Amino acid sequence: MSNDALNDFSVAFNNLLQTAGTLVQQEITLVTLGVKTASELIGPVVKIPLDLVGNIFNNVGHTVQNVVYSCAPKQ
């Protein structure tokens, strides 16, 4: 009888460790997916304002060039 109790305890303990390992693995997977998703979101969120600022400076430059060209004396 004591062998059966020891076997039952061993099986239960192994199941507990296996369940804990699975939970830890799933937590790691969730954190990894969260980091990956956050990095995929940050890329476009940062790129859009940078592109917008670049376009604004480009347009301002063209506008200044046009104003200078129109004010320059014609020969």
mmCIF file as gemmi writes it, N, C-alpha and C atoms, coordinates in Angstrom:
data_model
loop_
_atom_site.group_PDB
_atom_site.id
_atom_site.type_symbol
_atom_site.label_atom_id
_atom_site.label_alt_id
_atom_site.label_comp_id
_atom_site.label_asym_id
_atom_site.label_entity_id
_atom_site.label_seq_id
_atom_site.pdbx_PDB_ins_code
_atom_site.Cartn_x
_atom_site.Cartn_y
_atom_site.Cartn_z
_atom_site.occupancy
_atom_site.B_iso_or_equiv
_atom_site.pdbx_formal_charge
_atom_site.auth_seq_id
_atom_site.auth_asym_id
_atom_site.pdbx_PDB_model_num
ATOM 1 N N . MET Axp A 1 ? 0.807 -1.195 0 1 0 ? 1 A 1
ATOM 2 C CA . MET Axp A 1 ? 0 0 0 1 0 ? 1 A 1
ATOM 3 C C . MET Axp A 1 ? 0.853 1.263 0 1 0 ? 1 A 1
ATOM 4 N N . SER Axp A 2 ? 1.951 1.25 0.703 1 0 ? 2 A 1
ATOM 5 C CA . SER Axp A 2 ? 2.747 2.465 0.765 1 0 ? 2 A 1
ATOM 6 C C . SER Axp A 2 ? 3.377 2.749 -0.591 1 0 ? 2 A 1
ATOM 7 N N . ASN Axp A 3 ? 3.661 1.717 -1.389 1 0 ? 3 A 1
ATOM 8 C CA . ASN Axp A 3 ? 4.177 1.916 -2.737 1 0 ? 3 A 1
ATOM 9 C C . ASN Axp A 3 ? 3.144 2.613 -3.613 1 0 ? 3 A 1
ATOM 10 N N . ASP Axp A 4 ? 1.892 2.234 -3.48 1 0 ? 4 A 1
ATOM 11 C CA . ASP Axp A 4 ? 0.827 2.871 -4.252 1 0 ? 4 A 1
ATOM 12 C C . ASP Axp A 4 ? 0.689 4.342 -3.873 1 0 ? 4 A 1
ATOM 13 N N . ALA Axp A 5 ? 0.781 4.631 -2.587 1 0 ? 5 A 1
ATOM 14 C CA . ALA Axp A 5 ? 0.684 6.022 -2.134 1 0 ? 5 A 1
ATOM 15 C C . ALA Axp A 5 ? 1.861 6.827 -2.657 1 0 ? 5 A 1
ATOM 16 N N . LEU Axp A 6 ? 3.043 6.242 -2.655 1 0 ? 6 A 1
ATOM 17 C CA . LEU Axp A 6 ? 4.232 6.918 -3.154 1 0 ? 6 A 1
ATOM 18 C C . LEU Axp A 6 ? 4.122 7.151 -4.659 1 0 ? 6 A 1
ATOM 19 N N . ASN Axp A 7 ? 3.616 6.161 -5.395 1 0 ? 7 A 1
ATOM 20 C CA . ASN Axp A 7 ? 3.406 6.31 -6.834 1 0 ? 7 A 1
ATOM 21 C C . ASN Axp A 7 ? 2.375 7.398 -7.129 1 0 ? 7 A 1
ATOM 22 N N . ASP Axp A 8 ? 1.285 7.406 -6.354 1 0 ? 8 A 1
ATOM 23 C CA . ASP Axp A 8 ? 0.254 8.431 -6.543 1 0 ? 8 A 1
ATOM 24 C C . ASP Axp A 8 ? 0.832 9.818 -6.288 1 0 ? 8 A 1
ATOM 25 N N . PHE Axp A 9 ? 1.62 9.937 -5.212 1 0 ? 9 A 1
ATOM 26 C CA . PHE Axp A 9 ? 2.24 11.225 -4.9 1 0 ? 9 A 1
ATOM 27 C C . PHE Axp A 9 ? 3.207 11.637 -6.012 1 0 ? 9 A 1
ATOM 28 N N . SER Axp A 10 ? 3.975 10.69 -6.524 1 0 ? 10 A 1
ATOM 29 C CA . SER Axp A 10 ? 4.936 10.977 -7.582 1 0 ? 10 A 1
ATOM 30 C C . SER Axp A 10 ? 4.224 11.43 -8.852 1 0 ? 10 A 1
ATOM 31 N N . VAL Axp A 11 ? 3.158 10.76 -9.193 1 0 ? 11 A 1
ATOM 32 C CA . VAL Axp A 11 ? 2.392 11.132 -10.386 1 0 ? 11 A 1
ATOM 33 C C . VAL Axp A 11 ? 1.779 12.515 -10.194 1 0 ? 11 A 1
ATOM 34 N N . ALA Axp A 12 ? 1.21 12.756 -9.029 1 0 ? 12 A 1
ATOM 35 C CA . ALA Axp A 12 ? 0.601 14.06 -8.764 1 0 ? 12 A 1
ATOM 36 C C . ALA Axp A 12 ? 1.655 15.172 -8.796 1 0 ? 12 A 1
ATOM 37 N N . PHE Axp A 13 ? 2.816 14.903 -8.214 1 0 ? 13 A 1
ATOM 38 C CA . PHE Axp A 13 ? 3.886 15.888 -8.193 1 0 ? 13 A 1
ATOM 39 C C . PHE Axp A 13 ? 4.402 16.166 -9.605 1 0 ? 13 A 1
ATOM 40 N N . ASN Axp A 14 ? 4.563 15.132 -10.401 1 0 ? 14 A 1
ATOM 41 C CA . ASN Axp A 14 ? 4.987 15.3 -11.798 1 0 ? 14 A 1
ATOM 42 C C . ASN Axp A 14 ? 3.959 16.096 -12.594 1 0 ? 14 A 1
ATOM 43 N N . ASN Axp A 15 ? 2.676 15.81 -12.358 1 0 ? 15 A 1
ATOM 44 C CA . ASN Axp A 15 ? 1.617 16.561 -13.034 1 0 ? 15 A 1
ATOM 45 C C . ASN Axp A 15 ? 1.645 18.03 -12.623 1 0 ? 15 A 1
ATOM 46 N N . LEU Axp A 16 ? 1.879 18.273 -11.344 1 0 ? 16 A 1
ATOM 47 C CA . LEU Axp A 16 ? 1.956 19.642 -10.852 1 0 ? 16 A 1
ATOM 48 C C . LEU Axp A 16 ? 3.121 20.39 -11.495 1 0 ? 16 A 1
ATOM 49 N N . LEU Axp A 17 ? 4.286 19.745 -11.552 1 0 ? 17 A 1
ATOM 50 C CA . LEU Axp A 17 ? 5.445 20.375 -12.18 1 0 ? 17 A 1
ATOM 51 C C . LEU Axp A 17 ? 5.213 20.61 -13.674 1 0 ? 17 A 1
ATOM 52 N N . GLN Axp A 18 ? 4.594 19.656 -14.33 1 0 ? 18 A 1
ATOM 53 C CA . GLN Axp A 18 ? 4.308 19.805 -15.756 1 0 ? 18 A 1
ATOM 54 C C . GLN Axp A 18 ? 3.331 20.957 -15.996 1 0 ? 18 A 1
ATOM 55 N N . THR Axp A 19 ? 2.321 21.07 -15.147 1 0 ? 19 A 1
ATOM 56 C CA . THR Axp A 19 ? 1.357 22.16 -15.269 1 0 ? 19 A 1
ATOM 57 C C . THR Axp A 19 ? 2.033 23.505 -15.011 1 0 ? 19 A 1
ATOM 58 N N . ALA Axp A 20 ? 2.873 23.578 -13.995 1 0 ? 20 A 1
ATOM 59 C CA . ALA Axp A 20 ? 3.593 24.813 -13.697 1 0 ? 20 A 1
ATOM 60 C C . ALA Axp A 20 ? 4.517 25.184 -14.863 1 0 ? 20 A 1
ATOM 61 N N . GLY Axp A 21 ? 5.191 24.22 -15.432 1 0 ? 21 A 1
ATOM 62 C CA . GLY Axp A 21 ? 6.055 24.472 -16.585 1 0 ? 21 A 1
ATOM 63 C C . GLY Axp A 21 ? 5.271 24.988 -17.774 1 0 ? 21 A 1
ATOM 64 N N . THR Axp A 22 ? 4.111 24.415 -18.011 1 0 ? 22 A 1
ATOM 65 C CA . THR Axp A 22 ? 3.261 24.859 -19.116 1 0 ? 22 A 1
ATOM 66 C C . THR Axp A 22 ? 2.794 26.289 -18.886 1 0 ? 22 A 1
ATOM 67 N N . LEU Axp A 23 ? 2.406 26.61 -17.658 1 0 ? 23 A 1
ATOM 68 C CA . LEU Axp A 23 ? 1.969 27.968 -17.349 1 0 ? 23 A 1
ATOM 69 C C . LEU Axp A 23 ? 3.097 28.979 -17.554 1 0 ? 23 A 1
ATOM 70 N N . VAL Axp A 24 ? 4.29 28.639 -17.105 1 0 ? 24 A 1
ATOM 71 C CA . VAL Axp A 24 ? 5.441 29.538 -17.276 1 0 ? 24 A 1
ATOM 72 C C . VAL Axp A 24 ? 5.735 29.713 -18.763 1 0 ? 24 A 1
ATOM 73 N N . GLN Axp A 25 ? 5.681 28.631 -19.512 1 0 ? 25 A 1
ATOM 74 C CA . GLN Axp A 25 ? 5.947 28.708 -20.952 1 0 ? 25 A 1
ATOM 75 C C . GLN Axp A 25 ? 4.909 29.596 -21.644 1 0 ? 25 A 1
ATOM 76 N N . GLN Axp A 26 ? 3.64 29.478 -21.246 1 0 ? 26 A 1
ATOM 77 C CA . GLN Axp A 26 ? 2.603 30.311 -21.85 1 0 ? 26 A 1
ATOM 78 C C . GLN Axp A 26 ? 2.788 31.781 -21.482 1 0 ? 26 A 1
ATOM 79 N N . GLU Axp A 27 ? 3.22 32.052 -20.244 1 0 ? 27 A 1
ATOM 80 C CA . GLU Axp A 27 ? 3.498 33.426 -19.838 1 0 ? 27 A 1
ATOM 81 C C . GLU Axp A 27 ? 4.626 34.022 -20.68 1 0 ? 27 A 1
ATOM 82 N N . ILE Axp A 28 ? 5.664 33.247 -20.882 1 0 ? 28 A 1
ATOM 83 C CA . ILE Axp A 28 ? 6.796 33.714 -21.697 1 0 ? 28 A 1
ATOM 84 C C . ILE Axp A 28 ? 6.335 33.979 -23.124 1 0 ? 28 A 1
ATOM 85 N N . THR Axp A 29 ? 5.5 33.111 -23.652 1 0 ? 29 A 1
ATOM 86 C CA . THR Axp A 29 ? 4.972 33.297 -25.001 1 0 ? 29 A 1
ATOM 87 C C . THR Axp A 29 ? 4.132 34.57 -25.075 1 0 ? 29 A 1
ATOM 88 N N . LEU Axp A 30 ? 3.292 34.809 -24.06 1 0 ? 30 A 1
ATOM 89 C CA . LEU Axp A 30 ? 2.469 36.017 -24.057 1 0 ? 30 A 1
ATOM 90 C C . LEU Axp A 30 ? 3.323 37.28 -23.985 1 0 ? 30 A 1
ATOM 91 N N . VAL Axp A 31 ? 4.346 37.268 -23.151 1 0 ? 31 A 1
ATOM 92 C CA . VAL Axp A 31 ? 5.227 38.427 -23.043 1 0 ? 31 A 1
ATOM 93 C C . VAL Axp A 31 ? 5.96 38.655 -24.359 1 0 ? 31 A 1
ATOM 94 N N . THR Axp A 32 ? 6.435 37.583 -24.968 1 0 ? 32 A 1
ATOM 95 C CA . THR Axp A 32 ? 7.137 37.7 -26.248 1 0 ? 32 A 1
ATOM 96 C C . THR Axp A 32 ? 6.219 38.278 -27.321 1 0 ? 32 A 1
ATOM 97 N N . LEU Axp A 33 ? 4.986 37.786 -27.384 1 0 ? 33 A 1
ATOM 98 C CA . LEU Axp A 33 ? 4.04 38.309 -28.364 1 0 ? 33 A 1
ATOM 99 C C . LEU Axp A 33 ? 3.703 39.769 -28.076 1 0 ? 33 A 1
ATOM 100 N N . GLY Axp A 34 ? 3.597 40.125 -26.793 1 0 ? 34 A 1
ATOM 101 C CA . GLY Axp A 34 ? 3.325 41.511 -26.425 1 0 ? 34 A 1
ATOM 102 C C . GLY Axp A 34 ? 4.44 42.44 -26.859 1 0 ? 34 A 1
ATOM 103 N N . VAL Axp A 35 ? 5.672 42.022 -26.642 1 0 ? 35 A 1
ATOM 104 C CA . VAL Axp A 35 ? 6.818 42.841 -27.055 1 0 ? 35 A 1
ATOM 105 C C . VAL Axp A 35 ? 6.862 42.969 -28.57 1 0 ? 35 A 1
ATOM 106 N N . LYS Axp A 36 ? 6.609 41.87 -29.259 1 0 ? 36 A 1
ATOM 107 C CA . LYS Axp A 36 ? 6.63 41.896 -30.731 1 0 ? 36 A 1
ATOM 108 C C . LYS Axp A 36 ? 5.531 42.818 -31.262 1 0 ? 36 A 1
ATOM 109 N N . THR Axp A 37 ? 4.335 42.729 -30.691 1 0 ? 37 A 1
ATOM 110 C CA . THR Axp A 37 ? 3.224 43.57 -31.126 1 0 ? 37 A 1
ATOM 111 C C . THR Axp A 37 ? 3.52 45.037 -30.842 1 0 ? 37 A 1
ATOM 112 N N . ALA Axp A 38 ? 4.077 45.315 -29.669 1 0 ? 38 A 1
ATOM 113 C CA . ALA Axp A 38 ? 4.405 46.706 -29.329 1 0 ? 38 A 1
ATOM 114 C C . ALA Axp A 38 ? 5.442 47.272 -30.288 1 0 ? 38 A 1
ATOM 115 N N . SER Axp A 39 ? 6.433 46.471 -30.625 1 0 ? 39 A 1
ATOM 116 C CA . SER Axp A 39 ? 7.461 46.966 -31.549 1 0 ? 39 A 1
ATOM 117 C C . SER Axp A 39 ? 6.892 47.167 -32.943 1 0 ? 39 A 1
ATOM 118 N N . GLU Axp A 40 ? 5.957 46.337 -33.35 1 0 ? 40 A 1
ATOM 119 C CA . GLU Axp A 40 ? 5.331 46.512 -34.661 1 0 ? 40 A 1
ATOM 120 C C . GLU Axp A 40 ? 4.437 47.746 -34.687 1 0 ? 40 A 1
ATOM 121 N N . LEU Axp A 41 ? 3.865 48.118 -33.532 1 0 ? 41 A 1
ATOM 122 C CA . LEU Axp A 41 ? 3.039 49.317 -33.461 1 0 ? 41 A 1
ATOM 123 C C . LEU Axp A 41 ? 3.892 50.58 -33.4 1 0 ? 41 A 1
ATOM 124 N N . ILE Axp A 42 ? 5.012 50.522 -32.712 1 0 ? 42 A 1
ATOM 125 C CA . ILE Axp A 42 ? 5.849 51.7 -32.523 1 0 ? 42 A 1
ATOM 126 C C . ILE Axp A 42 ? 6.448 52.154 -33.851 1 0 ? 42 A 1
ATOM 127 N N . GLY Axp A 43 ? 6.803 51.226 -34.707 1 0 ? 43 A 1
ATOM 128 C CA . GLY Axp A 43 ? 7.409 51.575 -35.998 1 0 ? 43 A 1
ATOM 129 C C . GLY Axp A 43 ? 6.57 52.549 -36.804 1 0 ? 43 A 1
ATOM 130 N N . PRO Axp A 44 ? 5.334 52.213 -37.161 1 0 ? 44 A 1
ATOM 131 C CA . PRO Axp A 44 ? 4.504 53.153 -37.93 1 0 ? 44 A 1
ATOM 132 C C . PRO Axp A 44 ? 4.153 54.418 -37.153 1 0 ? 44 A 1
ATOM 133 N N . VAL Axp A 45 ? 3.96 54.299 -35.844 1 0 ? 45 A 1
ATOM 134 C CA . VAL Axp A 45 ? 3.588 55.465 -35.047 1 0 ? 45 A 1
ATOM 135 C C . VAL Axp A 45 ? 4.719 56.496 -35.048 1 0 ? 45 A 1
ATOM 136 N N . VAL Axp A 46 ? 5.956 56.047 -35.084 1 0 ? 46 A 1
ATOM 137 C CA . VAL Axp A 46 ? 7.093 56.962 -35.131 1 0 ? 46 A 1
ATOM 138 C C . VAL Axp A 46 ? 7.353 57.419 -36.569 1 0 ? 46 A 1
ATOM 139 N N . LYS Axp A 47 ? 7.17 56.524 -37.532 1 0 ? 47 A 1
ATOM 140 C CA . LYS Axp A 47 ? 7.486 56.846 -38.923 1 0 ? 47 A 1
ATOM 141 C C . LYS Axp A 47 ? 6.547 57.91 -39.487 1 0 ? 47 A 1
ATOM 142 N N . ILE Axp A 48 ? 5.287 57.85 -39.171 1 0 ? 48 A 1
ATOM 143 C CA . ILE Axp A 48 ? 4.307 58.783 -39.737 1 0 ? 48 A 1
ATOM 144 C C . ILE Axp A 48 ? 4.628 60.229 -39.354 1 0 ? 48 A 1
ATOM 145 N N . PRO Axp A 49 ? 4.843 60.55 -38.07 1 0 ? 49 A 1
ATOM 146 C CA . PRO Axp A 49 ? 5.189 61.949 -37.754 1 0 ? 49 A 1
ATOM 147 C C . PRO Axp A 49 ? 6.517 62.395 -38.374 1 0 ? 49 A 1
ATOM 148 N N . LEU Axp A 50 ? 7.502 61.501 -38.436 1 0 ? 50 A 1
ATOM 149 C CA . LEU Axp A 50 ? 8.77 61.87 -39.055 1 0 ? 50 A 1
ATOM 150 C C . LEU Axp A 50 ? 8.586 62.177 -40.537 1 0 ? 50 A 1
ATOM 151 N N . ASP Axp A 51 ? 7.798 61.364 -41.232 1 0 ? 51 A 1
ATOM 152 C CA . ASP Axp A 51 ? 7.511 61.63 -42.641 1 0 ? 51 A 1
ATOM 153 C C . ASP Axp A 51 ? 6.758 62.949 -42.802 1 0 ? 51 A 1
ATOM 154 N N . LEU Axp A 52 ? 5.826 63.206 -41.9 1 0 ? 52 A 1
ATOM 155 C CA . LEU Axp A 52 ? 5.049 64.445 -41.951 1 0 ? 52 A 1
ATOM 156 C C . LEU Axp A 52 ? 5.95 65.668 -41.775 1 0 ? 52 A 1
ATOM 157 N N . VAL Axp A 53 ? 6.843 65.616 -40.795 1 0 ? 53 A 1
ATOM 158 C CA . VAL Axp A 53 ? 7.769 66.734 -40.561 1 0 ? 53 A 1
ATOM 159 C C . VAL Axp A 53 ? 8.692 66.905 -41.766 1 0 ? 53 A 1
ATOM 160 N N . GLY Axp A 54 ? 9.173 65.813 -42.308 1 0 ? 54 A 1
ATOM 161 C CA . GLY Axp A 54 ? 10.018 65.891 -43.5 1 0 ? 54 A 1
ATOM 162 C C . GLY Axp A 54 ? 9.293 66.529 -44.67 1 0 ? 54 A 1
ATOM 163 N N . ASN Axp A 55 ? 8.042 66.159 -44.877 1 0 ? 55 A 1
ATOM 164 C CA . ASN Axp A 55 ? 7.256 66.745 -45.967 1 0 ? 55 A 1
ATOM 165 C C . ASN Axp A 55 ? 7 68.233 -45.734 1 0 ? 55 A 1
ATOM 166 N N . ILE Axp A 56 ? 6.754 68.611 -44.484 1 0 ? 56 A 1
ATOM 167 C CA . ILE Axp A 56 ? 6.53 70.031 -44.177 1 0 ? 56 A 1
ATOM 168 C C . ILE Axp A 56 ? 7.781 70.839 -44.506 1 0 ? 56 A 1
ATOM 169 N N . PHE Axp A 57 ? 8.951 70.357 -44.057 1 0 ? 57 A 1
ATOM 170 C CA . PHE Axp A 57 ? 10.19 71.082 -44.353 1 0 ? 57 A 1
ATOM 171 C C . PHE Axp A 57 ? 10.462 71.129 -45.856 1 0 ? 57 A 1
ATOM 172 N N . ASN Axp A 58 ? 10.161 70.072 -46.549 1 0 ? 58 A 1
ATOM 173 C CA . ASN Axp A 58 ? 10.345 70.04 -47.995 1 0 ? 58 A 1
ATOM 174 C C . ASN Axp A 58 ? 9.456 71.08 -48.667 1 0 ? 58 A 1
ATOM 175 N N . ASN Axp A 59 ? 8.195 71.151 -48.249 1 0 ? 59 A 1
ATOM 176 C CA . ASN Axp A 59 ? 7.262 72.123 -48.833 1 0 ? 59 A 1
ATOM 177 C C . ASN Axp A 59 ? 7.662 73.556 -48.498 1 0 ? 59 A 1
ATOM 178 N N . VAL Axp A 60 ? 8.109 73.775 -47.27 1 0 ? 60 A 1
ATOM 179 C CA . VAL Axp A 60 ? 8.57 75.115 -46.891 1 0 ? 60 A 1
ATOM 180 C C . VAL Axp A 60 ? 9.779 75.504 -47.748 1 0 ? 60 A 1
ATOM 181 N N . GLY Axp A 61 ? 10.685 74.562 -47.959 1 0 ? 61 A 1
ATOM 182 C CA . GLY Axp A 61 ? 11.845 74.844 -48.805 1 0 ? 61 A 1
ATOM 183 C C . GLY Axp A 61 ? 11.452 75.223 -50.211 1 0 ? 61 A 1
ATOM 184 N N . HIS Axp A 62 ? 10.515 74.471 -50.786 1 0 ? 62 A 1
ATOM 185 C CA . HIS Axp A 62 ? 10.051 74.789 -52.143 1 0 ? 62 A 1
ATOM 186 C C . HIS Axp A 62 ? 9.358 76.146 -52.179 1 0 ? 62 A 1
ATOM 187 N N . THR Axp A 63 ? 8.583 76.452 -51.15 1 0 ? 63 A 1
ATOM 188 C CA . THR Axp A 63 ? 7.894 77.737 -51.093 1 0 ? 63 A 1
ATOM 189 C C . THR Axp A 63 ? 8.899 78.885 -51.026 1 0 ? 63 A 1
ATOM 190 N N . VAL Axp A 64 ? 9.913 78.745 -50.189 1 0 ? 64 A 1
ATOM 191 C CA . VAL Axp A 64 ? 10.947 79.776 -50.084 1 0 ? 64 A 1
ATOM 192 C C . VAL Axp A 64 ? 11.666 79.936 -51.426 1 0 ? 64 A 1
ATOM 193 N N . GLN Axp A 65 ? 11.987 78.848 -52.077 1 0 ? 65 A 1
ATOM 194 C CA . GLN Axp A 65 ? 12.631 78.924 -53.393 1 0 ? 65 A 1
ATOM 195 C C . GLN Axp A 65 ? 11.757 79.67 -54.39 1 0 ? 65 A 1
ATOM 196 N N . ASN Axp A 66 ? 10.459 79.391 -54.383 1 0 ? 66 A 1
ATOM 197 C CA . ASN Axp A 66 ? 9.543 80.052 -55.319 1 0 ? 66 A 1
ATOM 198 C C . ASN Axp A 66 ? 9.435 81.543 -55.025 1 0 ? 66 A 1
ATOM 199 N N . VAL Axp A 67 ? 9.401 81.893 -53.741 1 0 ? 67 A 1
ATOM 200 C CA . VAL Axp A 67 ? 9.318 83.309 -53.371 1 0 ? 67 A 1
ATOM 201 C C . VAL Axp A 67 ? 10.59 84.029 -53.797 1 0 ? 67 A 1
ATOM 202 N N . VAL Axp A 68 ? 11.736 83.427 -53.532 1 0 ? 68 A 1
ATOM 203 C CA . VAL Axp A 68 ? 13.01 84.044 -53.908 1 0 ? 68 A 1
ATOM 204 C C . VAL Axp A 68 ? 13.091 84.168 -55.432 1 0 ? 68 A 1
ATOM 205 N N . TYR Axp A 69 ? 12.669 83.145 -56.132 1 0 ? 69 A 1
ATOM 206 C CA . TYR Axp A 69 ? 12.717 83.173 -57.599 1 0 ? 69 A 1
ATOM 207 C C . TYR Axp A 69 ? 11.805 84.266 -58.15 1 0 ? 69 A 1
ATOM 208 N N . SER Axp A 70 ? 10.614 84.413 -57.564 1 0 ? 70 A 1
ATOM 209 C CA . SER Axp A 70 ? 9.684 85.429 -58.065 1 0 ? 70 A 1
ATOM 210 C C . SER Axp A 70 ? 10.133 86.836 -57.71 1 0 ? 70 A 1
ATOM 211 N N . CYS Axp A 71 ? 10.9 87.014 -56.64 1 0 ? 71 A 1
ATOM 212 C CA . CYS Axp A 71 ? 11.38 88.334 -56.245 1 0 ? 71 A 1
ATOM 213 C C . CYS Axp A 71 ? 12.679 88.72 -56.948 1 0 ? 71 A 1
ATOM 214 N N . ALA Axp A 72 ? 13.36 87.765 -57.486 1 0 ? 72 A 1
ATOM 215 C CA . ALA Axp A 72 ? 14.655 88.029 -58.13 1 0 ? 72 A 1
ATOM 216 C C . ALA Axp A 72 ? 14.413 88.82 -59.415 1 0 ? 72 A 1
ATOM 217 N N . PRO Axp A 73 ? 15.314 89.777 -59.688 1 0 ? 73 A 1
ATOM 218 C CA . PRO Axp A 73 ? 15.133 90.558 -60.92 1 0 ? 73 A 1
ATOM 219 C C . PRO Axp A 73 ? 15.316 89.68 -62.162 1 0 ? 73 A 1
ATOM 220 N N . LYS Axp A 74 ? 14.455 89.903 -63.118 1 0 ? 74 A 1
ATOM 221 C CA . LYS Axp A 74 ? 14.516 89.134 -64.357 1 0 ? 74 A 1
ATOM 222 C C . LYS Axp A 74 ? 15.44 89.852 -65.338 1 0 ? 74 A 1
ATOM 223 N N . GLN Axp A 75 ? 16.189 89.1 -66.082 1 0 ? 75 A 1
ATOM 224 C CA . GLN Axp A 75 ? 17.086 89.712 -67.062 1 0 ? 75 A 1
ATOM 225 C C . GLN Axp A 75 ? 16.599 89.478 -68.451 1 0 ? 75 A 1
